[in-house]
Amino acid sequence: MSPVVVLVGPMGVGKSTVGQLLAERLGVGYRDTDDDIVGEQGRSIAEIFVDEGESVFRAVEKAAVARALAEHEGVLALGGGAILDEDTRALLDGLKVVYLSMGVEEAVKRTGLNTARPLLAVNPRKQWRELMDARRHLYEGIATAVVATDGRTPEEVTQVALDALELKEA
């Protein structure tokens, strides 16, 4: 058992929105590992970061992703930093993984100064560039397809992803 599609990409790129649309069009369930974490921890991801630190969050995230990959057969969206873990990347090997990408200007428009995004709390443009410098090659390394989201509606992104993966709608 494994997901039909796994979505990866930076925070704010639209993984949740596109994931739900993909699931509808493919006639399968949708799951988001960030939602799993919030549900099992009983607090927001930002609170986990502030209260416990990033390393504790990443350990919780790694377990949540492994569980979801083993249990879910539909569309699965991963948190933006999930791919930082080498074991997680290994679990994604051989799966249909779509990297949703966006440029820095689009990222700033979408995420702004949102304090619910702890890694972008100070100087979001600079922070986002640094995050992407560290993560882009990891996203690209595991991706079956890369879909740019800049200037596209969620419906357009969904169609491009379906076409790139050669998946047929239900």
N, C-alpha and C positions, 0 to 999 in steps of 0.2 A: 504494500500500500504506500502510495506517495502522492503528493499534490499533482494536479494536472498542469498547473502553472504556479511558479513562485515569483513574486514581485520584490525587487530590491531597488534601492536608490536612497538619496538623501531625504532628510526631513522636509516635509512640505511639497514634495514633488507630485503627490496625488496617488500614492499607492493604495490608500483606502478607497478612494472614489473610483479609481480605475479597476481595482480589485473587485469591488461590488458589481460594477458594470460587466466585467469579464465573466464573473460567476453567473450572472443573470443570462448572459448571451450563450454561455456554454451549458447552462442547465445544471450547475453544480453548486455546492455550498461555498461560502466565503469565510475565511478566518484571518485574523490579524494577531500576530504574536504580542504586539503592544497591548491589545485589549485583554489577551490572556494574562499578561503580567499584572495589569491593573486589577483584574478580577481576583487573581489568586493572592495578591499582596494587600488588597483593600486600600490602596492609595495610588496617587498618580505617579507617573514616571519621574516627573520633576521632584516630587517629594522623596522618592527613593534616592535620587541623585544627591539631594541636599542632606537628607538624614543619614544615609549610609555610604555615599561616595560612588564614583563611577565603577570601581572594581567590583563592588557588591552587586550593582545593577547588572553589569556584564555577565556575572556568574548566573544570576537569576534568568537573564535573557537567553544565555546559552542553553540552559535546561529547558526553557519554554519553547525555543526553536526546535530542539531535538525532539521533544514530545509532539509538537505540531507536525513536524515532518513525518513522524512515524504513524500518526493517527488520522491525518486529514487528507482526503482524496480530491478536494476541490481546488479553489484558488487560495493561495496563502500569501499574505503580505508580511514581510519582515521589517522590524525596526531599522532605522537608517544605519546604525552601527553594528548590527548583528554579524555582518560579513567580516568584521575585524578579527573574529575568532577563527583560527586555522581549522579546528575540528568542525565548526559549522560550515566553512567553505567546502570541506571534504564531503560532508553530508549532502551538499547541493550538487556535487559532481554527478553528471548524467541526467539531471532533472531539467525540465524546461524552465529556465530562469530568464526573466525579462528585467533588464536594468532600465528604469525610467530615469532619464537624465534631464537636467536643466542648467541653464547658464546662471551666473551670479546675479544678474539684474532681475531675472525671473524669481530667483530664490529670495531676494530681498523683498520683492513685491509680495510674495506668498507668505514669508515668515516674519518679515518686519522686525520689530523689537519684541516679539512675543516671549514673555518671560516663562511661559509654559515649555519653552524649548531651552533647557538649561545650558546646552553647549553653545547657544547663540546669545546668551544674556548680555555680554559686553561686546560692543563693536561687531554687530552681526555680519556685515559684509566681509570684514577681515577674517572673522572666525569661520565663516562658511567657506571662504577660499582655502583656508588652512585645512579644514576638514576634508574638502574635496581633493586637495593635493595628496592627503594621506590615504584617501579611500578610493579614488577614481579607478586606479589600476586593479584594485580588488574587485570592484563591481564589474569592470570589463572582463576580468579574468574568469569569472564564473558565469557570465551572461551567455545565454543562447542567442539573445537578441537585445539590441540597444535601441530604445525608442525615446527620441527627444520629445519633450512635452512643451517646450517654449512655443507660445503662440497657438497652441492647439487646444481644442475643447477636450474634456474627458472622453466624450464619445469618439472623437477623432483618434485620440491616443489608444483607446480600446480597439478600434478597427485596425490600426497599424500593428498593434501587438498580435491580434488574431492572424493577420496576414503574414507577419514575420514568422510566426510559429506554425503557419499552415494548419490552423485549427478551424474546424467547422462548427458553426453555431448549432445549438440543440434545436 
